[in-house]
Amino acid sequence: MKPITALQFPLKEMPSSLLLNKDKSIEMYYAPFDHVNTAAKIVICGITPGLQQAEIALQEAHRQLSTNKPLPIVSQSAKETASFAGPMRKNLIRMLNHIGLQHRLGVNDCEELFTIRKDLVHYTSALRYPVFVNGKNYSGRTPKMLGTPLLREAIEQYLGEELRQLSSETLYVPLGDSVADVLFFMAESGYIKREQILAGMPHPSGANAERIAFFLGEKSRENLSDKTNPEIILSKKQQLLSVLGYAV
């Protein structure tokens, strides 16, 4: 944790002292996303932490370390503070409520997963540590996660380590198709079962606003732009609801 205590905020970019691995245009940096909630009933899995999330986690770890908190507390607090921070958290909560996950988990609102019921959820990413391509947040598309040795090895090492610690009854919510592909790959590799994966929600980023609105029933098919395919969204939504056991 020594490199963290030496950091100065705000960060303009990830410091070289935290670089874990590099291959041509791909760089992977350390940020404190190591904590695993082994009692989780639901796992929310993103692509990889971005610079904003990494800075929030590092800043929280820096704050906790300055008060001499034990490392397990530092790690847990940093991860819970930063996980899915920013505007996409609101979209994520709305979609989780829309599919009825709050009823499955026994909470009033899925917002509680980020407040008073953090005990129910494990936040993670296909790539645990922040990945950047040409200095920009990795999108999960180019290069392909499973087709790139550095990224695939990180998935098998770090995500695999997490999955082995979780219950066979835990449910997984992948955020986006690329993450769903990773979880299905991990299922094929024996880490989890396919029926644990709740794939089908649009990624909760602001760039997906129209797809999210249609998924939530807030925008009609007639008002969609040519960039949005309603049939694909509806088909994935039906598959998702069927996995949860709802009539479609």
C-alpha positions as CSV (number, residue, x, y, z in Angstrom):
1,M,0.0,0.0,0.0
2,K,3.1,2.3,0.1
3,P,2.6,3.6,-3.4
4,I,-1.0,4.7,-2.5
5,T,0.1,6.7,0.6
6,A,2.5,8.7,-1.7
7,L,-0.2,9.7,-4.2
8,Q,-1.5,13.2,-4.6
9,F,-5.0,13.9,-5.8
10,P,-6.7,14.6,-8.1
11,L,-5.1,12.2,-10.6
12,K,-4.8,13.2,-14.2
13,E,-3.7,9.7,-15.1
14,M,-2.7,6.4,-13.4
15,P,0.8,6.7,-11.8
16,S,3.6,4.5,-13.2
17,S,4.2,3.3,-9.6
18,L,1.0,1.3,-9.9
19,L,1.6,-0.3,-13.3
20,L,1.0,-4.1,-13.1
21,N,1.4,-5.2,-16.7
22,K,1.8,-3.7,-20.2
23,D,1.6,-5.1,-23.7
24,K,1.9,-2.7,-26.6
25,S,-1.1,-0.3,-26.3
26,I,-2.6,-2.1,-23.3
27,E,-1.8,-1.1,-19.7
28,M,-3.1,-2.6,-16.5
29,Y,-2.7,-0.7,-13.2
30,Y,-3.3,-1.6,-9.6
31,A,-6.2,-0.1,-7.7
32,P,-7.7,-1.5,-4.5
33,F,-10.5,-3.7,-5.9
34,D,-9.3,-6.9,-4.2
35,H,-12.0,-7.3,-1.6
36,V,-14.4,-10.3,-2.1
37,N,-17.7,-10.6,-0.3
38,T,-17.8,-14.3,-0.1
39,A,-21.4,-14.3,1.4
40,A,-22.8,-12.4,-1.6
41,K,-26.1,-13.5,-3.1
42,I,-25.7,-11.4,-6.2
43,V,-22.6,-10.4,-8.2
44,I,-22.6,-7.3,-10.4
45,C,-19.9,-7.6,-12.9
46,G,-18.6,-4.8,-15.1
47,I,-15.9,-4.7,-17.7
48,T,-13.1,-3.0,-15.8
49,P,-12.8,0.0,-13.4
50,G,-12.2,3.2,-15.3
51,L,-10.0,6.1,-14.3
52,Q,-12.8,7.7,-12.3
53,Q,-13.5,4.6,-10.3
54,A,-9.8,3.9,-9.8
55,E,-9.2,7.4,-8.4
56,I,-12.2,7.1,-6.0
57,A,-10.9,3.7,-4.7
58,L,-7.3,5.0,-4.4
59,Q,-8.5,8.2,-2.6
60,E,-10.6,6.2,-0.2
61,A,-7.7,3.8,0.5
62,H,-5.4,6.8,1.0
63,R,-7.9,8.2,3.5
64,Q,-8.3,5.0,5.4
65,L,-4.5,4.3,5.5
66,S,-3.9,7.8,6.9
67,T,-6.0,6.8,9.9
68,N,-4.1,3.5,10.3
69,K,-7.1,1.3,9.5
70,P,-6.3,-2.4,9.1
71,L,-5.7,-3.5,5.5
72,P,-8.9,-5.7,5.2
73,I,-11.0,-2.6,6.2
74,V,-9.1,-0.4,3.8
75,S,-9.6,-2.9,0.9
76,Q,-13.4,-3.3,1.6
77,S,-14.1,0.4,2.1
78,A,-12.2,1.4,-1.1
79,K,-14.0,-1.2,-3.2
80,E,-17.5,-0.4,-1.8
81,T,-17.0,3.3,-2.2
82,A,-15.8,3.2,-5.8
83,S,-17.8,0.2,-7.3
84,F,-20.0,1.4,-10.1
85,A,-19.7,5.0,-8.9
86,G,-20.9,7.8,-11.0
87,P,-24.0,8.3,-13.2
88,M,-24.3,4.7,-14.3
89,R,-25.2,3.5,-10.8
90,K,-28.7,5.1,-11.1
91,N,-29.3,3.3,-14.4
92,L,-28.1,0.0,-13.0
93,I,-30.4,0.3,-10.0
94,R,-33.5,1.1,-12.1
95,M,-32.9,-1.9,-14.4
96,L,-32.3,-4.3,-11.4
97,N,-35.6,-3.1,-9.9
98,H,-37.3,-3.4,-13.3
99,I,-36.5,-7.1,-13.6
100,G,-37.7,-7.7,-10.0
101,L,-34.3,-8.6,-8.4
102,Q,-35.3,-6.8,-5.2
103,H,-37.9,-9.4,-4.6
104,R,-35.5,-12.3,-5.1
105,L,-33.0,-10.7,-2.7
106,G,-35.7,-9.7,-0.1
107,V,-35.0,-5.9,-0.2
108,N,-37.3,-3.0,-0.9
109,D,-35.2,-1.4,-3.6
110,C,-31.9,-2.5,-5.3
111,E,-30.5,0.9,-4.2
112,E,-30.0,-0.8,-0.9
113,L,-27.2,-2.9,-2.5
114,F,-25.1,0.2,-2.5
115,T,-26.2,1.5,1.0
116,I,-27.6,-0.6,3.9
117,R,-27.5,-4.1,2.2
118,K,-23.9,-4.2,0.9
119,D,-23.7,-7.6,2.6
120,L,-25.8,-9.1,-0.2
121,V,-23.7,-8.0,-3.1
122,H,-20.2,-8.5,-4.5
123,Y,-19.1,-5.8,-7.0
124,T,-16.5,-6.9,-9.5
125,S,-15.3,-6.7,-13.0
126,A,-14.2,-9.1,-15.7
127,L,-10.9,-7.4,-15.4
128,R,-10.4,-6.7,-11.7
129,Y,-7.8,-4.0,-12.2
130,P,-8.1,-0.9,-14.4
131,V,-7.2,-1.5,-18.0
132,F,-6.4,1.3,-20.5
133,V,-5.9,1.1,-24.2
134,N,-3.9,3.9,-25.8
135,G,-4.3,5.7,-22.5
136,K,-8.1,5.6,-22.6
137,N,-10.6,3.5,-20.5
138,Y,-10.9,0.0,-22.0
139,S,-14.4,-0.5,-23.6
140,G,-14.4,-4.3,-23.6
141,R,-14.6,-4.4,-27.4
142,T,-11.2,-3.7,-28.9
143,P,-9.1,-5.7,-28.4
144,K,-11.3,-8.7,-27.4
145,M,-10.9,-9.7,-23.8
146,L,-10.8,-13.5,-24.4
147,G,-8.7,-13.1,-27.5
148,T,-5.9,-11.1,-25.9
149,P,-3.4,-13.1,-23.9
150,L,-2.8,-10.4,-21.3
151,L,-6.5,-9.9,-20.7
152,R,-7.5,-13.5,-20.8
153,E,-4.8,-14.4,-18.3
154,A,-6.0,-11.7,-15.9
155,I,-9.6,-13.0,-16.2
156,E,-8.6,-16.5,-15.4
157,Q,-6.3,-15.5,-12.6
158,Y,-8.2,-12.7,-10.8
159,L,-11.9,-13.3,-11.7
160,G,-11.3,-17.1,-11.4
161,E,-10.0,-16.6,-7.9
162,E,-13.1,-14.6,-6.9
163,L,-15.6,-17.1,-8.4
164,R,-14.0,-20.0,-6.5
165,Q,-14.8,-18.2,-3.3
166,L,-18.5,-17.6,-4.0
167,S,-21.5,-19.9,-3.5
168,S,-22.9,-22.1,-6.2
169,E,-26.2,-20.4,-5.6
170,T,-24.9,-16.9,-6.2
171,L,-26.4,-15.0,-9.2
172,Y,-24.3,-13.0,-11.7
173,V,-25.4,-9.8,-13.5
174,P,-23.0,-9.1,-16.4
175,L,-23.1,-5.5,-17.5
176,G,-23.0,-5.7,-21.3
177,D,-22.5,-8.4,-23.9
178,S,-18.7,-8.6,-23.6
179,V,-18.9,-9.3,-19.8
180,A,-21.7,-11.9,-20.5
181,D,-19.3,-13.6,-22.9
182,V,-16.6,-13.7,-20.2
183,L,-19.0,-15.2,-17.6
184,F,-20.3,-17.8,-20.1
185,F,-16.6,-18.7,-20.8
186,M,-16.0,-19.1,-17.0
187,A,-19.1,-21.3,-16.9
188,E,-17.7,-23.5,-19.7
189,S,-14.5,-23.7,-17.7
190,G,-16.3,-25.0,-14.7
191,Y,-16.2,-22.0,-12.3
192,I,-19.9,-21.3,-12.3
193,K,-23.1,-22.7,-13.9
194,R,-24.8,-21.0,-16.9
195,E,-28.1,-20.8,-15.0
196,Q,-26.4,-18.5,-12.5
197,I,-25.9,-15.9,-15.1
198,L,-28.6,-13.2,-15.6
199,A,-27.5,-11.9,-19.0
200,G,-29.6,-9.5,-21.0
201,M,-29.5,-6.0,-19.6
202,P,-28.1,-3.1,-21.6
203,H,-24.9,-1.7,-20.2
204,P,-25.9,1.1,-17.7
205,S,-23.6,3.8,-19.2
206,G,-25.1,7.0,-20.3
207,A,-24.2,6.2,-23.9
208,N,-26.9,3.5,-23.8
209,A,-29.7,5.9,-22.7
210,E,-32.0,4.9,-25.5
211,R,-31.6,1.2,-25.1
212,I,-32.1,1.5,-21.3
213,A,-35.2,3.6,-21.8
214,F,-36.7,0.9,-24.1
215,F,-35.7,-1.9,-21.8
216,L,-37.5,-0.1,-19.0
217,G,-40.6,0.5,-21.1
218,E,-40.0,4.3,-21.0
219,K,-39.6,4.7,-24.7
220,S,-41.8,3.2,-27.4
221,R,-40.6,1.2,-30.4
222,E,-41.9,3.9,-32.7
223,N,-39.7,6.5,-31.2
224,L,-36.4,4.6,-31.3
225,S,-33.6,5.7,-33.5
226,D,-32.2,3.5,-36.3
227,K,-29.2,2.7,-34.0
228,T,-31.4,0.7,-31.6
229,N,-32.7,-2.8,-32.4
230,P,-35.8,-3.4,-30.3
231,E,-36.0,-7.1,-31.2
232,I,-32.6,-7.9,-29.8
233,I,-33.4,-6.0,-26.6
234,L,-36.7,-7.7,-26.1
235,S,-35.3,-11.2,-26.9
236,K,-32.5,-10.7,-24.3
237,K,-35.0,-9.4,-21.8
238,Q,-37.3,-12.4,-22.2
239,Q,-34.3,-14.8,-21.7
240,L,-33.3,-12.9,-18.6
241,L,-36.8,-13.0,-17.1
242,S,-37.1,-16.7,-17.9
243,V,-33.9,-17.4,-16.0
244,L,-35.3,-15.5,-13.0
245,G,-38.4,-17.7,-13.3
246,Y,-40.9,-15.0,-14.5
247,A,-43.5,-15.7,-17.2
248,V,-42.6,-14.1,-20.5
